[in-house]
């Protein structure tokens, strides 16, 4: 058992490291390109690009549901070492995703066109550009839908290094987009949409080529295995409602803000999403690295290892999240002014509230892995999905009655907190061996206490210094160093501490 723990931990650590290499490249370029793109497009066009793309995003609820099913079933079969079943599962999944892409195309070109032309608040002189963006978003979404089984295969095989290598190319191409956007003598919004679409096509083709070359199951064969299709569709069918709720809330709130306030607030929302995405990418890398091992542990009924991995994932994820979230919440105004130059109205407040919300989302994501591993997603979809969906009419009422846009984000945060509690009890109901006490005390509480200690230190620095680069560097350094030290002392067990010390060539060991 100890050897299995060591192997799993080593594999997770390696994959997390590769995902962080990928993320750091992406983050550094995103911080630069977001500023340049905002300045090149202007606040209005930047808001139009995001809200128009969001309309197509709302049509991706079928794909979101099947994506979870594909990832779960491929990882499950790989954990059982059933090669024949694995090949049949991949081909069946690709057939389903092709059908979903066709459905999305039909709906997008009918209802979506009507909604874009009649409901969104877009200036008349920018409507043509908005339609170009919309059409490119449709084709990009369709390609992304059929890409899902390939990405799921990479994650199931835990070959995270490929993401790091391809991301280097992606980063270079995104920098090229920024350069062309600055020297191009054409409508900036249309040019940006075309270039982003071209890069997305190329990157997805590279991932497909890698999978076909390295994974035998990724070589598509038309297979109609009703048993596999039924299992996957049953899983995704129950999961569908929950995914519809999440996507409808995300894009629905964005559209409501556009209808009641205008494109400027969509620009602020896009900035908030970008900032939150940077922090969540730190956490997401850990979650992605843990996901295959958690599902594989369940597939062989090793519940002890499954719960150990979940607890460890929560501890590490929360600490990583708070390590960056705490200084950013305090220094958001300064960071945005330096990063963007032009800071859209509401952006700073949206960022702060969304960061707090994502803390709850982090815990929910890990609980969802455990629930999805069982294949029993009815309760999480029905109960949690309904709670998430109810946020939209509440936000509609608030905005219609003149409430500040901040309340839309606060409402989402409150719902996310409730969903954490609900999903914890759902996992306990599905898997009775799951210990809520262990998950809360060993998993969550220790990390939250560490976050509280870091918060106290950062608050002291903020009060004793004036805003500027020196304070930003100080509070970030304090947060990172204190988080790492406290995590080492209180989150790692004796063996974990000794492994770290050996790697650092420190001649000391914990007894």
N, C-alpha and C positions, 0 to 999 in steps of 0.2 A: 504494500500500500504506500509506504514511504517513497519507494522508487517511482511509483506512478505519480505521486504528488510532485516529485522533483521533475519528472519528465514533462508533466502538464505545465508546471510553473515555468520551466525553461522555454517551452514552446510559446507560451503566452507572452513571456518577456521578449523573446525574439520578434514575434509578430507585432507586439506593441511598439517596439523600437522602429521597425520598418514603417509602420503606419505613422509614427511621429515624424520620420524623415519626410514622408509624403506630405504630411500636414504642414510642416514648417515651410517647405517650399511654397505650398499653396497659400499659407497665411501671409507670408512676407509679400508675395506678389499681389494678393487681394487687397492688402492695406494700401499699396501704391496705386493699383489700377482703379479701385473704387473712387479714390479722390480724383484721378485724371478723367475717368468716365463721367463722373458727376459734373465736373467743370466743363467737359467737352459737350455733353448733352444738354446741360442745364437742369434745374430742379424739375421743371414741368415734363420734359421728355424722359428724364430718368424715372419719374413716377409713372408715366404712360407705359414705358417698357415693362415695368414690374407688374402693373395691374393687368395689362393685356396678357402677359405670360401667365398670370394667375388664373385667368379664365380657362385656359387650356389645362392648367394644373388641377382645377376642379373636376375635369373630366378623367383624371387619372385614378379615380377611386377604385375602379376595377383592377387596375394594375397594382395598386398598393396592396390590395387584398391578396392577389395571386403571388406577389413578390414574397410575402411572408410565408405562404404555403410552399413555394418553390424552395426557398432557403431551408425551411424546416425539413422537408422530405428528402432533399438531396443530402443534407448533413446527417439525417437519421439513418438513411441507407448506407452512407459511407461509414458511419459508426458501427453498423452491423456487418460491414465487409461483404455486402451482397452486390457483386459487380453487375450481374445481369439485371437485377432490379434497379440498380443505379442508372444504367443505360436507358432502360424503359422509362424511368422517372424523368430524366432530362428531356428526352424526345417528347414525351407527353406534355411536359411543362411548356416546351417551345411551341407546340401546336396550340395550346390554350392561349399563350401570349400573342400569337399571330391573330387569333380570333378577336382578342381584346383590342389589339391595335386597329383592326378593321372597324369595330364598333365605335371606338373613340373618333376615328376619322369621319364616320357618318354623322355622329352627333355634333362634332365640332364644326362641320361644314354646314350644318342646318341651324340648330338651336344656338350654337355658339356665335355664329355670324350675326344672327338676329340680336342677341344679347349685347354684343360689342357695338352694334350700330345704333341701338335704341335705348340702352340703359346706362352704359358707362358715360361719365362726364369727360369728354375729350374735345378739345377745340376743333372746329371744322377744318382749319388749315393743317391739322396734324392727323386727320382721320385716315388719309391714304397711307401714311407711314405706319399708323397703328395696324392697319390691315396687313401690311407686309410683315410686320413683327408677328402678328397672329398666325399667318400661314406658315412661317418658318417655325414657330413654336409647335404647331400641329405636327409637322413632319419630324421635328426633333423629339417630340413626345412619343410618336409611333416607333421611332428607332430605339428610344430608351426602353419602351415596353418589351420589345423583342430582345433587348440586351439582358434582361433580368436573369434568365437561366445561366448565362455565361458568368456574370458577376457572382451569382450564388455558388457556382462551381469553384471559383477561385477562393471564396471565403470558406467553403466546406473543406477544401483541401488545405486550407491554412497557408496558402502561398502569398502572404501579404507583401512580400518583396516586390512582386510584379507591380503593385500599386505605386510603390516608391519610384520605380524606374519610369513608368509611363507618366507619372505626375511631373517628372523633370521635363519631359517633352511638352506636356500640357502647359507648364509654367512658361516655357520659352515662347510658345505660340500665343499665350495670353498677353505677354509683353509685346509681341509683334502686333497684336490687335490694337493695343494702346498707341503704338507708334503710327500705325496706318490711320488710326482715327484722328490723330493730330495733323497729319500731312494730307489726308484725303480731301479732295475738293468735291464733296458730295453730301447729301443729306446725312448728318451724323447718326441719327437714330436708325435709319435704314442700313447704313454701312455697318454699324455696330451689330445689328441683328444678323446680317449676312455673315459677318466674320465669326461671330460666336457660334452660329449654326455649323459653319464649315469645320471649325475646330472640334465641336462635339461629335460630328460624323467621323472624323479621322480617329479620334481617341477611341471611340466605340469599336471601330473596325480593328484597331490594334488589339484590343482586349479579346475580340472574337478569334482573331488569328492565333493568339497565344493559347486560348482554350482548346481550339481544334487541334493544334499541334501537340499539346501536352496531356490532354485528358481524353481518353478514348470515348467516354460517354458523351462528350460534347460534339461528336460527329453525328449530326442530325440524321435520323432515319424516321420516316413517317410511321409512327406506331400508334395504334388505337387500342390500348389496353383499358377496357372499361373499368376494371377494378382500381387501377391507379388513378385514372381520371376521376372516378367517383370519389375516391379518398381525398384527392387534392381539391376538387370542387366543393366537397362537403366542408373541408377545413376553411377554404377561402370564402365559401358562402356564409358561414357563421361569422367569419372575420370581416365580411364585407361591410356590415352595418357600422362596426367600430371605425373602420378606415374611412367610410363616407363621413362619419361624424367629425373625425380629426381634420380631414381635408376641407370639409364644408366650413368648419370653424376658422381654419387658417385663411382660406381665400374669401370666405364670406365676410369676415370682419374687414378685410382689406377693401372689398367692394363696397361695404356699407360706409366706410370712411370716405371712399371716393364719391359716393352718392350724396353724403351729407356735408362734406367739407371740401373735397376736390383733390386734384392730382398732387398737390404739395404735401398733403399728409401721407400719401402713398410713398413719396420719397423718404419721409421720416421713418415710415414702417420698414422700408427696404434697408435703410441704414441700421435700424435696430436689429433686423434679422441678420445682417452681415456681422455685426458685433457679437450677437448671441451665437451665431454659427462658429465664429472663431473659438469661443470658449467651449462650446459643445463639441468641437472637433477634438479637443484634448480628451474629453470624456468619451466621445464616440469611438476613438481609437482603442481605448481600454475595453469598452463594451464589445466592439467588433472582435477583438482578440479572444475574449472570454466566451463569446456566443457558441462557436463550434464545440468547445470542450464541455460546456454545460449540456447541450443537446445530446452529444455523444454519451455523456455519463448517464443521462436518463435512458437512452436507447438500450443500454446494457443493465439498467436498473441499479446503477451504483448511486443511490440517493445521497449517501454520505458525502461523496466527492462532489456531487451536483450542488448541494447546499453549501459546502465549503467554498466552492468556486463563486457562488452567488454572493456570499458574505464578503469574500475578499474583493470581488469586483465592486461592490457598493462602497467599501472602505476606501479603496484607491480612487474611485471615481469622484466621490464627494470631496476628498482632500484636493485632488487636482482641480476640480471645479472651483472650490472656494479660494484656492491659492491665487487664481487670476481674477475671480469675480469680485472679491472684496476690494482690492485697490481700484478696479475699474469703476465700481459703483461710486466710490468717493471722488475719483478723478475724471469722471465722464466728460464734463464740460471742457476741461483742458485737452483731453485726448481727442475729442471730436474737432475742436478748433485747430489743433495741430494737424490732424489727419486729413480733414476735409477742406479746411479753409472756409468754405461756404457750408454752414451748418443749418440744415432745414429746421423749421420750427417744429417743436414737439420731440425732436430726435433724441435729445439727452434723456428726457423723462421716459420715453418708450424703451430706451436701452436699459435703464436701471430696472424698470419693472419686469422686462422680459428676462433679464439675467436672473432675478429672483425666481421667476416662474420656472426657468430651466433647471433650477436646483431640484424641484419636485419631479420634473420630467426625467432627470437622470435616474432617480430611484425607480420610477415607473418603468423605464426601459429595461432595467435588469429584472424586475418582477415579470415583465412580459416575456422575457426569454424563457423563464421557468415555466410559465403557463403555455406558451407556444410549443415547448418541447413535448408536452403531454398530448398535444393535438386537440385538446378540449377547450375551445375558445368561445363557446356559446355565452357563458356568463360574463366574461370580460367584455365581449362585444356589446351585449345587450345593456348591461348596467353602466359600465364606464362610458360606452358610446353615447348613451342617453344623457348622462351628466355633461359630457362635452358638448353635445348638440344643443342642450338647453341654454348654453352661454350665448348663442347667436341671437335668439329673440330678446334676451335680456339686454344685450348690447344695442340691439336695434331700438328698443324703448329708450335707453339712456341717451343715445345720440339724437333720436328724434325729439327728445325733450330738452335738448340743448346742453347736456352734460359735457364736461371736458373730455376730449379723446382719451386721456389717461385712464378713465374709468373702464374703457374697453379692455385695456391690458390688465388692469387690476382684477376685473371679472374673470378673465382667463386664468390668472394666477390662482385665484381662490378655488376655481374648479380643479385645477391641476393638483392642488393640495388634497382635496377630497378624493381624487382618483387614486392617489398613493395608498390611502387607507383602504379603500374599496378593493384594490387589486391585491393587497396583502392578504386579506381575508379570503379572496377568491382562490388564490394559490393554496392556502391552507385547506380549503374545502376540497379542491381537486386532488391535492397530494397531502394526505393527513400526516405524513412523516415530516413535513415542513414545520419548522419551529419559528413562530412569530417572535417569540422572546429572543431567541438567538439572533435572528435577522435584525431586530430593532436595537438590541443592546450591543452585540458583538459587531454587527455590520454598520448600522447607521449612527448610533449614539456616540461612539468613540470618535468618529470623523467629525460629527457636529461639535463636540466639545473642543476638538483641535481647532475647528473653524472659529469658535467663539474666542479662544485664546489669541488667535491671529488677528481677529477683529479688534480686540482690545489694544493690541500693540499698534496696529495700523491707525486706529482712531487717535492714539496718543501722538503719533507722528503728524497726522493731519492738523491737530490742534496747535502743535508747536512750530509749524512751518508755514510759509506763505506758498500759494499756488505757483507752480512752475516746474521746470524740468528737474530741478534738484529734489523737490518733494515727490514727484512722480517716481523717480529712480529709487528714492529712499523707501517709500511705502511698498513698491513692488519688490525690492530686495528683501525687506523685512518679511513680507508675506510669503515669498518663495522659500527663503532660508528657514524661517520658523516652521513652515508647513512640512518641509522635507525632514527636518530634525525631529519634530514631534511625531510624524508618521513613522519614522524609523524606530523611535523609542516605544511607541504605544500600539502601532498597528501590526508590525511584523512579529512573528513568533521567534523563538530562540534560533531555530535553524535558518530562518530567513535573514536574521541579523548577521549571523556568522557568515553566510554566503556573501552578503554585501561587504562585510569587512575584508573577506579574502579577496574579493574583486578589487578593492581599494588598496590591497597590500598593507593592511593595518594589522600589526601583530597583537591582536587581542581577540578573545572569543568569549561569548556568553555561556555560562554553565547552566 
